[in-house]
Amino acid sequence: MQARQKKSVNISTVFVLGILVCSLVPLFLKMDSLKLSNSFLQLNTIFLSILIEAIPFVLIGVLIAGFIQIFITEDHIRAWIPKNKFLAVLMSCIVGAAFPACECGIVPIVRRLIGKGVPLYAGVGFLLTGPLINPIVILSTYMAFGNDMEMAMLRMVVGFVAALAIALVVSVLFRSNQLKNAKEHSHSHTHIKKKQKQPLVPRISEMFKHSIDEFFDMSKYLIAGAFVAAFLQTYVSTQSLLQLGDTQFQSTFVMMALAFVLSLCSEADAFIGASFRNVFPTTSILAFLVYGPMIDFKNTIMLLSVFKAKFVVILFILITSIVFLFVTLSSLL
């Protein structure tokens, strides 16, 4: 069984490295000699821009994940997390709102937290609010809409309430942590406890080792997700999507689909959303700003690498339906 898993991991790694090499080769060779099509060059540009945008946040995320793995114990987690489900979800959403991370960088952090004993529903609350309503995102939203605080406040309030509702539903539907390799996490805890008794310098060294392993583990899924997102942006006409948005309901779904396909970093998506102000109503743009940071294509690929597929599918359905509901209700207030 382990041999099969190693073989599949090696094949996926080679495939992802192949994608990366093919995208980098045109940068070092003369374009005239290659005679590449404009669409391929566009795909290559979008793919690399997504990677360049996401990798710094993934690096920050894996460093934090490494710190959690080595320095944070299960006893710390039990002391910090309230036993009451609602209070645990509320606290995780508040902590996430104050934590500057993108939807890619937060995945390894949440994996380590849940592996350490944080309840799944608290992890989901942190996962959803971290990329959506942290201070950097709110500031960029304020600036993107011409120093208008209304859209920034709408994004913050609707996003927070939607994340709270999603995490509470998850607390009812799932009792286990839903990690793919839950047994491996439990076995590694005894090994990590021995490391935590070491002096500071060896522990810091172990932290960086875990961060490096985490980075290479997450990066292959990020690269695969970024490539597919770039492919969809290149070969699926955005104009054809926009033509579907005749009514408010349709335009809201169209903007949510656009947020999923574009896979923008949450620190920059407000500037893209603001460009649609003359095309779609405020409700649809708000859906774009709330939905994208919670779930997009590259983020879904990374979630599938960490959590069981059934959980990811249900989480996707919950995010889609609850965001649509809350955004629609906000237009009636």
C-alpha positions in Angstrom: 0.0 0.0 0.0 2.8 2.4 0.9 4.7 1.5 -2.2 1.6 2.4 -4.3 1.3 5.8 -2.5 5.0 6.6 -3.0 4.7 5.7 -6.7 1.6 7.9 -7.1 3.3 10.8 -5.3 6.4 10.4 -7.5 4.3 10.4 -10.7 2.3 13.5 -9.5 5.6 15.3 -8.6 7.1 14.6 -12.0 4.0 15.8 -13.7 3.9 19.0 -11.7 7.6 19.6 -12.3 7.0 19.1 -16.0 4.3 21.8 -16.0 6.7 24.2 -14.2 9.6 23.5 -16.5 7.5 24.0 -19.6 6.2 27.3 -18.3 9.7 28.5 -17.4 11.5 27.5 -20.6 10.0 30.3 -22.8 11.5 32.8 -20.4 15.1 31.7 -21.2 14.8 31.2 -24.9 14.2 33.6 -27.8 10.5 33.8 -28.6 11.1 34.1 -32.3 12.8 30.6 -32.4 10.0 29.0 -30.4 7.1 30.4 -32.5 4.6 29.9 -29.7 1.0 30.8 -30.0 -0.4 33.9 -28.3 -2.8 31.8 -26.2 0.0 29.7 -24.9 2.1 32.8 -24.0 -1.0 34.2 -22.2 -1.5 30.9 -20.3 2.1 30.9 -19.3 1.9 34.5 -18.1 -1.2 34.0 -16.0 0.2 30.7 -14.6 3.4 32.3 -13.5 1.6 35.4 -12.1 -0.6 33.2 -9.9 2.5 31.4 -8.6 4.5 34.5 -8.0 1.5 36.0 -6.1 0.8 32.9 -4.0 4.2 31.5 -3.1 5.3 34.2 -0.6 2.1 33.6 1.4 2.6 29.8 1.2 6.1 30.3 2.5 4.8 32.3 5.5 2.1 29.7 6.0 4.5 26.7 6.1 6.8 28.6 8.5 3.9 29.1 10.9 2.9 25.5 10.3 6.4 24.3 11.3 6.3 26.5 14.4 3.0 25.0 15.4 4.3 21.5 14.8 7.3 21.9 17.0 6.4 24.5 19.7 2.7 24.1 20.2 1.5 21.1 22.2 -1.9 19.5 22.4 -2.1 20.8 26.0 -1.8 24.4 24.7 -4.6 23.7 22.2 -6.9 22.3 24.9 -6.2 25.4 27.1 -6.9 27.9 24.3 -10.0 26.4 22.6 -13.3 26.8 24.4 -15.2 23.6 24.9 -18.5 25.2 23.8 -18.8 24.7 20.1 -20.3 28.2 19.4 -17.6 29.9 21.4 -14.9 27.9 19.7 -16.2 28.8 16.3 -16.6 32.4 17.2 -13.0 32.6 18.6 -11.6 30.9 15.5 -13.4 33.4 13.2 -12.1 36.4 15.3 -8.5 35.1 15.3 -8.7 34.4 11.5 -10.0 37.9 10.9 -6.9 39.3 12.6 -4.5 37.0 10.8 -3.0 38.2 7.4 -2.9 35.1 5.2 -4.1 34.2 1.7 -6.3 31.1 0.9 -3.2 29.1 -0.1 -0.9 29.9 2.8 -3.6 29.2 5.4 -4.2 25.6 4.3 -0.9 24.2 5.8 -1.6 26.2 9.0 -5.1 24.7 9.4 -3.8 21.2 8.7 -1.3 21.5 11.5 -3.8 23.0 13.9 -6.3 20.3 13.3 -3.6 17.6 13.4 -2.7 19.0 16.8 -6.2 18.7 18.2 -8.1 21.9 17.1 -11.7 20.8 16.3 -12.5 20.7 12.6 -15.2 23.3 13.0 -12.8 25.8 14.6 -10.3 25.1 11.9 -12.9 25.8 9.2 -13.8 29.1 10.9 -10.1 30.1 10.8 -9.7 28.8 7.3 -12.5 31.0 5.9 -12.0 34.3 7.8 -8.2 34.4 7.5 -8.0 35.2 3.8 -11.3 37.1 3.7 -11.4 39.8 6.3 -7.9 40.3 7.6 -6.7 43.9 8.0 -4.7 43.9 4.7 -7.7 42.7 2.7 -10.1 45.3 4.2 -7.6 48.1 3.5 -7.1 47.0 -0.1 -11.0 46.8 -0.5 -11.3 50.3 0.9 -8.7 51.6 -1.6 -10.0 49.7 -4.6 -13.5 51.2 -4.3 -12.2 54.8 -4.2 -11.7 55.1 -0.4 -15.3 54.1 0.1 -15.8 52.2 3.4 -19.3 50.8 2.5 -18.0 47.8 0.4 -15.2 47.1 2.8 -17.7 46.9 5.7 -20.1 44.8 3.7 -17.3 42.4 2.9 -16.2 42.2 6.5 -19.7 41.7 8.1 -21.3 39.4 5.4 -18.1 37.4 5.2 -17.8 37.0 9.0 -21.4 36.0 9.5 -21.2 33.5 6.5 -18.0 31.9 7.9 -19.6 31.6 11.3 -22.7 29.9 9.8 -20.6 27.5 7.7 -18.4 26.5 10.6 -21.4 25.9 12.8 -23.0 23.6 10.2 -19.7 21.7 9.9 -19.7 21.2 13.7 -23.1 19.4 13.3 -22.2 17.4 10.2 -18.7 16.1 11.1 -17.3 14.7 14.3 -13.8 13.5 13.2 -11.1 15.8 11.9 -11.5 14.6 8.2 -7.8 14.7 7.6 -6.6 12.3 4.9 -3.7 10.9 6.9 -5.2 11.1 10.4 -3.2 8.1 11.6 0.1 9.6 10.4 -0.7 12.7 12.4 -1.4 10.7 15.6 1.9 8.7 15.2 3.9 11.9 14.6 2.6 13.5 17.8 4.7 11.1 20.0 7.7 11.8 17.9 7.2 15.5 18.2 6.8 15.3 22.0 10.3 14.0 22.2 11.5 16.9 20.0 9.8 19.4 22.3 12.1 18.4 25.2 15.2 19.3 23.2 17.1 22.6 23.6 15.9 25.6 21.6 18.4 25.5 18.7 17.7 21.9 17.6 14.0 22.6 17.9 14.3 25.6 15.6 16.2 23.4 13.2 13.4 20.8 13.3 10.9 23.6 12.7 12.6 24.6 9.5 12.8 20.9 8.4 9.1 20.6 8.9 8.5 23.8 7.0 10.6 22.7 4.0 8.7 19.3 3.9 5.4 21.2 4.2 6.4 23.6 1.4 7.3 20.9 -1.1 4.1 18.9 -0.2 1.9 21.9 -0.7 3.7 23.4 -3.7 2.9 20.6 -6.1 -0.8 21.0 -5.5 -0.5 24.8 -5.8 1.3 24.4 -9.1 -1.3 22.0 -10.5 -4.2 24.3 -9.3 -2.5 27.4 -10.7 -2.0 25.7 -14.1 -5.7 24.6 -14.4 -6.8 28.1 -13.3 -4.6 29.7 -15.9 -5.9 27.3 -18.5 -9.5 28.1 -17.7 -8.8 31.9 -17.8 -7.1 31.5 -21.2 -9.5 29.2 -23.0 -12.8 29.9 -21.3 -14.2 33.2 -22.5 -15.0 35.6 -19.6 -17.3 37.5 -21.9 -19.5 34.4 -22.4 -19.8 34.2 -18.6 -20.7 37.8 -18.3 -23.5 37.4 -20.9 -25.2 34.9 -18.6 -25.8 37.5 -15.9 -29.0 39.2 -17.0 -30.9 39.0 -13.6 -29.4 39.7 -10.1 -29.5 36.0 -9.2 -27.8 35.1 -12.4 -25.2 37.8 -12.1 -24.4 36.8 -8.5 -23.8 33.2 -9.6 -21.7 34.4 -12.6 -19.5 36.5 -10.3 -19.1 33.6 -7.9 -18.1 31.4 -10.8 -15.6 34.0 -12.0 -14.1 34.3 -8.5 -13.6 30.5 -8.4 -12.0 30.3 -11.9 -9.8 33.4 -11.6 -8.3 32.2 -8.3 -7.1 35.6 -7.3 -5.1 36.4 -4.2 -7.5 37.9 -1.6 -5.2 40.9 -1.1 -5.7 41.9 -4.8 -9.1 40.7 -5.8 -10.9 43.9 -4.8 -9.3 45.8 -7.6 -10.6 43.3 -10.1 -14.1 43.3 -8.5 -14.2 47.1 -8.6 -13.7 47.0 -12.4 -17.1 45.3 -12.7 -19.0 48.1 -11.0 -20.4 49.4 -14.3 -21.4 45.9 -15.4 -23.0 44.2 -12.3 -24.9 45.3 -9.2 -23.3 45.7 -5.8 -24.7 42.4 -4.6 -22.9 40.5 -7.4 -19.6 42.2 -6.7 -19.9 41.5 -3.0 -20.5 37.8 -3.8 -17.3 37.9 -5.9 -15.3 39.4 -2.9 -16.7 37.1 -0.3 -16.7 33.8 -2.3 -13.3 33.9 -3.9 -11.2 34.0 -0.7 -13.2 31.2 0.8 -13.0 28.8 -2.1 -11.3 28.9 -5.5 -9.8 26.4 -7.9 -6.2 26.3 -6.7 -7.4 26.4 -3.1 -9.8 23.4 -3.8 -6.9 21.4 -5.1 -4.9 22.1 -2.0 -7.8 21.2 0.3 -8.2 17.9 -1.6 -4.6 17.1 -0.8 -5.2 17.6 2.9 -8.9 16.6 3.6 -11.1 13.7 2.5 -12.8 14.3 -0.8 -16.3 14.0 0.7 -15.6 16.7 3.2 -14.2 19.1 0.6 -17.3 18.5 -1.7 -19.7 19.2 1.2 -17.6 22.3 2.3 -17.8 23.6 -1.3 -21.6 23.1 -1.4 -21.9 24.8 2.0 -19.8 27.8 1.1 -21.5 28.3 -2.3 -25.1 28.1 -0.9 -24.5 30.1 2.3 -22.5 32.9 0.7 -25.2 33.2 -2.0 -27.9 33.3 0.7 -26.2 35.9 2.9 -25.2 38.1 0.0 -28.7 38.1 -1.4 -30.1 38.9 2.1 -27.7 41.8 2.4 -29.3 43.4 -0.6 -32.7 43.4 1.1 -31.4 45.3 4.2 
